[in-house]
Amino acid sequence: MEKAILIELLPTGLKMTTEKLMGGAFHKKIDEISDIIRFDEDFYENGNISDEKLNECVKIIANYKSLAEAKGATKIYAYASSMFQEVRNSKKFIDDIFKKTNIFFTVLSTDEELRLVYNAMIGTIETSKGVILQVNPHNTYIMNFAKRSLMT
């Protein structure tokens, strides 16, 4: 059984999800761990992420990496919320994480993030048209859909 790890860098912390890969696009969630680091507080205060929170983040990611190895994961995927596009020291922050953990985070655009939310939700909705409201600490988005397609 092949396993993969997804590490998410979110406005309010980090999340690691372990997935069993079942072939093709199919997978099954095995477990999930979350750690709170309020990156959004730094962002709203001065537009940057503090060195203190970077160091805390690196320790957690190193721990996640050790857990991934212990679980026998063959792949690690790492993504950062679109909020990190707006952080002034985002490039340094992501580069420092990579230098210290050898894990590179792809920073999602707002459009990519919304598409992922839509794709995750649409399979659970039993109507041909509607609205999906995404509320997070950073922004609120409204997505209209009809016939299982997003409307512009």
N, C-alpha and C positions, 0 to 999 in steps of 0.2 A: 504494500500500500504506500503510494507516494504521498508525501505531505508537503504543504507550502505554508509559509507564514506571511501574513499581511500586517505591516506596521503602519499605523496612521498617525500623522502628526496633526492634531486638531487644535482649534483655538483654546480649548480648555484642558489639553493634555495629550497623552499618548494612549494608543490602543493596539494590542497585538491579538490577532485572530489566527488560530490554527485551523487549516482546512485540509480535508482528505480529498485528493484529486482523483476523480473517478473516470477520467477520459473525456476528451473534447472540452466543452465548456462546462461540464458538470463537476460539482464539488459539494462537499458536505462540511458544515462547520462542526469542529470538534470541541473547541473551547475558546475563551476570550478573556483577556486580562486588560484592565484599564488603570492608568495612573494619572492623577490630576496634577497638572502644572498650568497655572493660569497665564498662558502666553498673552491672552487678550488683554489682561490688565496692563502689562508693559506696553503693548501696542497702543492702547487708548491713552495711556499716560504720556508717551513720548515718541511713538512711532517705531521704536526699536524693541528687540528682545534682549534682556540683560544677560551679562556673562554668567551670573548666578543661575539663571534658568537654563542657559545653554549647558552648563556643567551638570546640572541635575538631569537634564534631558539625555545627555551623553551616557551618564551612569545607568539610566533606565534602559536605553537602547542596547548598551553592552550586556545588560542582564537579559533582555529579550533575545539577543543573539545567542547567548549561552543556552537559554531555554530552547531555542530553535534547534540548536545542535543536539541537545539532550533528547529532544522529541524525534530526531531523525529527519528533520525537514530538509528537502532537497532544493528548495527555492525560497528566497525571501524577496517580497515585493514591498516597496516603501513609498508612500505618497503623503504629501503635505496638503492641507486645506488651502483653498484659494486665498484665504486671509493672508497667507505668507507671501503672496505676490505684492501686497501693499506694505509689508514691513520694510523699513528703510535698510536694515542690515540683513535682509533675507539671504542674499548671496553668501555673505560671510558666515552666517548662521548655518546654512545648509552645507557649505564647504567644510566648516569646522566639524560638523557631525560626521561627514565622510572621512576626514583625516583621522578622527579619533576612533571610529567604529568600522570603517570600510563599508558602510551602508549609505548608498546615495538615495536621497529622497527626490522624487519628481514632484514639483509643485504644480498642482492642478489649476487650470484656468477656471473662472467662474462658470463658463459654458460647459466645460468637461465635468465639473462637479455636479451641476444641475442635471446633465444627461445621465450621470451615474445614479443620482437619486431617482430620476424618472424611470430608468430601466429597472431599478430595484422595486419600485412601487407598482408599475403598470401591470405586472403579472398577478397582483393581489386585488385588483379593482375589477368589479363585474359590471361596468357601465361603459357605454361607447363614447361618452364625452364627460368632461368635468374639469375640476381644478385641483392641483396639488399645491399645497402651501408648505414651504420649507422655512422653518424658523430656527435660527441658530444664534449663538451669542454675537455674531459679527454682522449678519444681514438677515433680511426676510425676503423670500422670493415667491412669486406666484407663477405657476406653470399651467397654462390652459392646454387641454388635449381633446382631440376628437378622433374617433376611429383609430385609436391606439397610436396616434402621431401627435407630436408637440405642435402647437399652433404658434406662429410668430406674431 
